[in-house]
Amino acid sequence: MKTQVNLKIDLDIKRKAQRTAKDLGLSLSSVVNASLKQFAKTGEFHVSVAPKMTAHLENLVTEAREDFKRGRVGGPFGTANDFLKYLNR
């Protein structure tokens, strides 16, 4: 059996929540239902959205992985000065 719940929510929060739900392929209704179901079952409330890497960070990670595969890595360094010499070459 379904029922309807009326909630007063800040419009900006509602819109942001709808966008986040849509990004996850969900409706806001399904997010609320899942949250309430879990809360009723456990008495706990948890929210998490895993952060996404920016395109720039993804490119840096890809570049670093390629450098590692090709053996283009430095270190280990015996001293901080050795490390600075490596950086400045």
DSSP file (Angstrom, degrees, kcal/mol; ACC not computed):
  #  RESIDUE AA STRUCTURE BP1 BP2  ACC     N-H-->O    O-->H-N    N-H-->O    O-->H-N    TCO  KAPPA ALPHA  PHI   PSI    X-CA   Y-CA   Z-CA
    1    1 A M              0   0    0      0, 0.0     2,-0.3     0, 0.0     0, 0.0   0.000 360.0 360.0 360.0 135.1    0.0    0.0    0.0
    2    2 A K        -     0   0    0      2,-0.0     2,-0.3     0, 0.0     0, 0.0  -0.731 360.0-173.6-102.1 151.5    1.3    3.5   -0.9
    3    3 A T        -     0   0    0     -2,-0.3     2,-0.4     2,-0.0     0, 0.0  -0.920  21.3-120.2-137.4 165.3    0.8    6.7    1.0
    4    4 A Q        -     0   0    0     -2,-0.3     2,-0.5     2,-0.0    -2,-0.0  -0.899  18.7-163.4-112.1 137.5    1.6   10.3    0.3
    5    5 A V        -     0   0    0     -2,-0.4     2,-0.6     2,-0.0    -2,-0.0  -0.975   8.5-150.1-119.4 129.7    3.8   12.5    2.5
    6    6 A N        +     0   0    0     -2,-0.5     2,-0.4     2,-0.0    -2,-0.0  -0.885  20.9 179.4-101.1 125.7    3.8   16.2    2.3
    7    7 A L        -     0   0    0     -2,-0.6     2,-0.7     2,-0.0    -2,-0.0  -0.941  27.4-137.0-125.7 145.5    7.1   17.9    3.2
    8    8 A K        +     0   0    0     -2,-0.4     2,-0.4     2,-0.0    -2,-0.0  -0.918  36.5 168.6-100.9 115.3    8.2   21.5    3.2
    9    9 A I        -     0   0    0     -2,-0.7    -2,-0.0     2,-0.0     2,-0.0  -0.966  43.8 -97.9-129.6 141.6   11.7   21.7    1.8
   10   10 A D     >  -     0   0    0     -2,-0.4     4,-2.4     1,-0.1     5,-0.2  -0.364  34.7-130.3 -55.8 132.8   13.8   24.6    0.7
   11   11 A L  H  > S+     0   0    0      1,-0.2     4,-2.5     2,-0.2     5,-0.2   0.874 105.7  51.6 -58.8 -41.5   13.3   24.9   -3.1
   12   12 A D  H  > S+     0   0    0      1,-0.2     4,-2.4     2,-0.2    -1,-0.2   0.911 110.6  48.3 -64.4 -42.1   17.1   25.1   -3.8
   13   13 A I  H  > S+     0   0    0      2,-0.2     4,-2.6     1,-0.2    -2,-0.2   0.910 111.0  51.6 -63.2 -42.3   17.7   22.0   -1.7
   14   14 A K  H  X S+     0   0    0     -4,-2.4     4,-2.6     1,-0.2    -2,-0.2   0.933 111.2  47.0 -60.4 -46.3   15.0   20.1   -3.5
   15   15 A R  H  X S+     0   0    0     -4,-2.5     4,-2.3     2,-0.2    -1,-0.2   0.912 113.3  47.7 -64.7 -42.1   16.4   21.1   -6.9
   16   16 A K  H  X S+     0   0    0     -4,-2.4     4,-2.4     2,-0.2    -1,-0.2   0.903 112.8  49.5 -64.6 -40.3   19.9   20.1   -6.0
   17   17 A A  H  X S+     0   0    0     -4,-2.6     4,-2.7     2,-0.2    -2,-0.2   0.898 110.0  51.0 -65.4 -40.0   18.7   16.8   -4.6
   18   18 A Q  H  X S+     0   0    0     -4,-2.6     4,-2.6     2,-0.2    -2,-0.2   0.909 110.8  48.7 -63.5 -41.3   16.7   16.1   -7.7
   19   19 A R  H  X S+     0   0    0     -4,-2.3     4,-2.6     2,-0.2    -2,-0.2   0.925 112.6  47.7 -63.9 -44.2   19.8   16.8   -9.9
   20   20 A T  H  X S+     0   0    0     -4,-2.4     4,-1.3     2,-0.2    -2,-0.2   0.923 112.8  48.3 -63.3 -44.0   21.9   14.5   -7.7
   21   21 A A  H  <>S+     0   0    0     -4,-2.7     5,-3.2     1,-0.2     3,-0.4   0.924 111.6  50.2 -60.6 -44.4   19.3   11.7   -7.8
   22   22 A K  H ><5S+     0   0    0     -4,-2.6     3,-1.7     1,-0.2    -2,-0.2   0.901 105.9  55.9 -62.1 -41.3   19.0   12.1  -11.6
   23   23 A D  H 3<5S+     0   0    0     -4,-2.6    -1,-0.2     1,-0.3    -2,-0.2   0.813 109.7  47.2 -59.5 -29.7   22.8   11.9  -12.0
   24   24 A L  T 3<5S-     0   0    0     -4,-1.3    -1,-0.3    -3,-0.4    -2,-0.2   0.413 122.3-108.8 -90.7   0.9   22.6    8.6  -10.1
   25   25 A G  T < 5S+     0   0    0     -3,-1.7     2,-0.3     1,-0.3    -3,-0.2   0.763  81.2 117.1  78.9  25.7   19.7    7.4  -12.3
   26   26 A L      < -     0   0    0     -5,-3.2    -1,-0.3    -6,-0.1     2,-0.3  -0.816  63.0-121.6-123.1 160.9   17.1    7.7   -9.6
   27   27 A S     >  -     0   0    0     -2,-0.3     4,-1.7     1,-0.1     5,-0.1  -0.668  28.7-118.5 -92.2 158.4   14.0    9.7   -8.8
   28   28 A L  H  > S+     0   0    0     -2,-0.3     4,-2.5     1,-0.2     5,-0.2   0.871 116.2  57.6 -63.2 -35.2   13.9   11.9   -5.7
   29   29 A S  H  > S+     0   0    0      1,-0.2     4,-2.7     2,-0.2    -1,-0.2   0.903 105.3  48.7 -61.2 -42.4   10.9    9.7   -4.6
   30   30 A S  H  > S+     0   0    0      2,-0.2     4,-2.5     1,-0.2    -1,-0.2   0.861 110.6  51.5 -68.3 -33.9   13.0    6.6   -4.7
   31   31 A V  H  X S+     0   0    0     -4,-1.7     4,-2.5     2,-0.2    -2,-0.2   0.934 112.5  45.4 -65.6 -45.6   15.8    8.3   -2.8
   32   32 A V  H  X S+     0   0    0     -4,-2.5     4,-2.7     2,-0.2     5,-0.2   0.927 114.0  49.4 -64.0 -44.8   13.4    9.4   -0.1
   33   33 A N  H  X S+     0   0    0     -4,-2.7     4,-2.5     2,-0.2    -2,-0.2   0.929 112.8  46.6 -59.6 -46.6   11.8    5.9    0.0
   34   34 A A  H  X S+     0   0    0     -4,-2.5     4,-2.4     1,-0.2     5,-0.2   0.908 113.2  49.6 -63.7 -41.4   15.2    4.1    0.3
   35   35 A S  H  X S+     0   0    0     -4,-2.5     4,-2.5     1,-0.2    -2,-0.2   0.932 113.7  44.7 -63.5 -45.7   16.3    6.6    3.0
   36   36 A L  H  X S+     0   0    0     -4,-2.7     4,-2.7     2,-0.2    -2,-0.2   0.878 112.3  52.5 -66.7 -37.5   13.1    6.1    5.1
   37   37 A K  H  X S+     0   0    0     -4,-2.5     4,-1.9    -5,-0.2    -2,-0.2   0.935 112.9  43.7 -63.3 -46.3   13.2    2.3    4.6
   38   38 A Q  H  X S+     0   0    0     -4,-2.4     4,-2.8     2,-0.2     6,-0.5   0.907 113.9  51.1 -65.6 -41.6   16.8    2.1    5.8
   39   39 A F  H  X S+     0   0    0     -4,-2.5     4,-2.4    -5,-0.2    -2,-0.2   0.910 111.3  47.6 -61.7 -43.5   16.1    4.6    8.7
   40   40 A A  H  < S+     0   0    0     -4,-2.7    -1,-0.2     1,-0.2    -2,-0.2   0.862 115.8  45.8 -65.7 -35.6   13.1    2.5    9.8
   41   41 A K  H  < S+     0   0    0     -4,-1.9    -2,-0.2    -5,-0.2    -1,-0.2   0.907 131.2  15.7 -74.6 -43.1   15.1   -0.7    9.6
   42   42 A T  H  < S-     0   0    0     -4,-2.8    -3,-0.2     2,-0.3    -2,-0.2   0.647  87.7-127.3-109.4 -18.7   18.2    0.4   11.4
   43   43 A G  S  < S+     0   0    0     -4,-2.4     2,-0.3    -5,-0.5    -4,-0.2   0.613  76.3 112.3  75.0  11.2   17.4    3.6   13.2
   44   44 A E        -     0   0    0     -6,-0.5     2,-0.4    -5,-0.1    -1,-0.3  -0.834  54.6-154.3-117.8 155.4   20.4    5.1   11.5
   45   45 A F        +     0   0    0     -2,-0.3     2,-0.4    -3,-0.1    -9,-0.0  -0.968  18.9 170.0-133.2 116.5   20.7    7.8    8.8
   46   46 A H        -     0   0    0     -2,-0.4     2,-0.4   -11,-0.1    -7,-0.1  -0.977   8.8-175.1-128.5 139.4   23.7    7.9    6.4
   47   47 A V        +     0   0    0     -2,-0.4     2,-0.3     2,-0.0    -2,-0.0  -0.999  10.8 164.2-133.4 136.8   24.3   10.0    3.3
   48   48 A S        -     0   0    0     -2,-0.4     2,-0.4     2,-0.0    -2,-0.0  -0.965  18.2-176.8-153.9 134.9   27.2    9.7    1.0
   49   49 A V        -     0   0    0     -2,-0.3     3,-0.1     3,-0.0    -2,-0.0  -0.968  32.4-129.0-128.5 116.1   28.1   10.9   -2.5
   50   50 A A        -     0   0    0     -2,-0.4    -2,-0.0     1,-0.1     2,-0.0  -0.408  29.5-113.2 -64.4 133.2   31.5    9.8   -3.7
   51   51 A P        -     0   0    0      0, 0.0     2,-0.4     0, 0.0    -1,-0.1  -0.362  27.1-135.6 -67.2 147.4   33.5   12.7   -5.0
   52   52 A K        -     0   0    0     -3,-0.1     2,-0.2    -2,-0.0    -3,-0.0  -0.824  17.2-116.2-104.2 143.3   34.2   12.7   -8.8
   53   53 A M        -     0   0    0     -2,-0.4     2,-0.1     1,-0.1    -1,-0.0  -0.508  30.0-118.7 -73.7 144.3   37.6   13.5  -10.2
   54   54 A T     >  -     0   0    0     -2,-0.2     4,-2.5     1,-0.1     5,-0.2  -0.388  26.7-109.4 -73.5 161.7   37.9   16.5  -12.4
   55   55 A A  H  > S+     0   0    0      1,-0.2     4,-2.2     2,-0.2     5,-0.2   0.888 121.0  54.1 -59.6 -38.7   38.9   16.1  -16.0
   56   56 A H  H  > S+     0   0    0      2,-0.2     4,-2.1     1,-0.2    -1,-0.2   0.926 109.4  46.3 -62.7 -45.2   42.2   17.8  -15.1
   57   57 A L  H  > S+     0   0    0      2,-0.2     4,-2.4     1,-0.2    -2,-0.2   0.897 110.2  53.7 -65.9 -39.6   42.9   15.3  -12.2
   58   58 A E  H  X S+     0   0    0     -4,-2.5     4,-2.4     1,-0.2    -1,-0.2   0.910 109.1  49.7 -59.4 -41.7   42.0   12.3  -14.4
   59   59 A N  H  X S+     0   0    0     -4,-2.2     4,-2.5     2,-0.2    -2,-0.2   0.901 110.0  50.3 -64.2 -40.9   44.5   13.5  -17.0
   60   60 A L  H  X S+     0   0    0     -4,-2.1     4,-2.5     2,-0.2    -2,-0.2   0.904 111.2  48.5 -63.6 -41.1   47.2   13.9  -14.3
   61   61 A V  H  X S+     0   0    0     -4,-2.4     4,-2.4     2,-0.2    -2,-0.2   0.920 111.9  49.1 -65.0 -43.8   46.6   10.4  -13.0
   62   62 A T  H  X S+     0   0    0     -4,-2.4     4,-2.2     1,-0.2    -2,-0.2   0.921 112.2  48.6 -60.8 -44.5   46.7    9.0  -16.5
   63   63 A E  H  X S+     0   0    0     -4,-2.5     4,-2.4     1,-0.2    -2,-0.2   0.909 111.4  49.5 -62.5 -43.1   50.0   10.8  -17.2
   64   64 A A  H  X S+     0   0    0     -4,-2.5     4,-2.3     1,-0.2    -1,-0.2   0.891 110.1  50.8 -64.5 -39.4   51.5    9.6  -13.9
   65   65 A R  H  X S+     0   0    0     -4,-2.4     4,-2.4     2,-0.2    -1,-0.2   0.907 110.8  48.8 -64.7 -41.0   50.5    6.0  -14.7
   66   66 A E  H  X S+     0   0    0     -4,-2.2     4,-2.0     2,-0.2     6,-0.2   0.915 110.5  50.7 -64.6 -42.8   52.0    6.2  -18.2
   67   67 A D  H  <>S+     0   0    0     -4,-2.4     5,-2.7     1,-0.2     4,-0.3   0.921 110.9  49.3 -59.4 -43.7   55.2    7.6  -16.7
   68   68 A F  H ><5S+     0   0    0     -4,-2.3     3,-1.3     1,-0.2    -2,-0.2   0.917 109.4  51.1 -62.8 -44.2   55.3    4.8  -14.1
   69   69 A K  H 3<5S+     0   0    0     -4,-2.4    -1,-0.2     1,-0.3    -2,-0.2   0.866 111.9  47.9 -60.4 -36.6   54.8    2.1  -16.9
   70   70 A R  T 3<5S-     0   0    0     -4,-2.0    -1,-0.3    -5,-0.2    -2,-0.2   0.416 117.2-113.0 -87.1   1.6   57.7    3.6  -18.9
   71   71 A G  T < 5 +     0   0    0     -3,-1.3     2,-1.8    -4,-0.3    -3,-0.2   0.642  69.8 142.1  78.9  13.5   60.0    3.8  -15.9
   72   72 A R      < +     0   0    0     -5,-2.7     2,-0.3    -6,-0.2    -1,-0.2  -0.510  33.2 118.6 -89.0  70.1   60.0    7.6  -15.8
   73   73 A V        -     0   0    0     -2,-1.8     2,-0.2    -5,-0.1    -9,-0.0  -0.944  51.0-140.5-132.2 153.7   60.0    7.8  -12.0
   74   74 A G        -     0   0    0     -2,-0.3     3,-0.1     3,-0.0     9,-0.0  -0.667  35.9 -13.3-109.5 166.9   62.5    9.3   -9.6
   75   75 A G        -     0   0    0      1,-0.3     2,-0.2    -2,-0.2    -2,-0.1  -0.135  18.4-157.8  88.9 175.2   63.7    8.3   -6.2
   76   76 A P        -     0   0    0      0, 0.0     2,-0.4     0, 0.0    -1,-0.3   0.543  56.4-157.5 -70.2 157.2   64.1    7.1   -3.6
   77   77 A F        -     0   0    0     -2,-0.2     3,-0.1    -3,-0.1     4,-0.0  -0.881  17.8-152.5-110.9 137.1   66.1   10.1   -2.5
   78   78 A G  S    S+     0   0    0     -2,-0.4     2,-0.3     1,-0.1    -1,-0.1   0.823  80.5  13.3 -76.2 -32.0   68.6   10.0    0.3
   79   79 A T  S  > S-     0   0    0      1,-0.1     4,-1.7     0, 0.0     5,-0.1  -0.910  76.2-110.3-139.8 166.0   68.1   13.6    1.3
   80   80 A A  H  > S+     0   0    0     -2,-0.3     4,-2.5     1,-0.2     5,-0.2   0.869 119.1  57.1 -63.9 -35.7   65.8   16.5    0.6
   81   81 A N  H  > S+     0   0    0      1,-0.2     4,-2.5     2,-0.2    -1,-0.2   0.890 103.3  52.8 -63.7 -38.8   68.6   18.2   -1.4
   82   82 A D  H  > S+     0   0    0      2,-0.2     4,-2.0     1,-0.2    -1,-0.2   0.906 110.2  48.9 -60.5 -40.7   68.8   15.1   -3.7
   83   83 A F  H  X S+     0   0    0     -4,-1.7     4,-2.3     2,-0.2    -2,-0.2   0.920 110.6  49.5 -64.8 -44.2   65.0   15.4   -4.2
   84   84 A L  H  X S+     0   0    0     -4,-2.5     4,-2.1     1,-0.2    -2,-0.2   0.888 108.9  52.8 -64.5 -38.9   65.3   19.2   -5.0
   85   85 A K  H  X S+     0   0    0     -4,-2.5     4,-0.7     2,-0.2    -1,-0.2   0.916 109.2  50.3 -60.4 -42.7   68.1   18.5   -7.5
   86   86 A Y  H >< S+     0   0    0     -4,-2.0     3,-0.8     1,-0.2    -2,-0.2   0.921 111.4  47.9 -60.4 -45.2   65.9   15.9   -9.2
   87   87 A L  H 3< S+     0   0    0     -4,-2.3    -1,-0.2     1,-0.2    -2,-0.2   0.852 112.0  49.7 -65.2 -34.9   63.0   18.4   -9.4
   88   88 A N  H 3<        0   0    0     -4,-2.1    -1,-0.2     1,-0.2    -2,-0.2   0.491 360.0 360.0 -87.2  -3.2   65.2   21.2  -10.8
   89   89 A R    <<        0   0    0     -3,-0.8    -1,-0.2    -4,-0.7    -2,-0.1   0.494 360.0 360.0 -82.3 360.0   66.9   19.2  -13.5
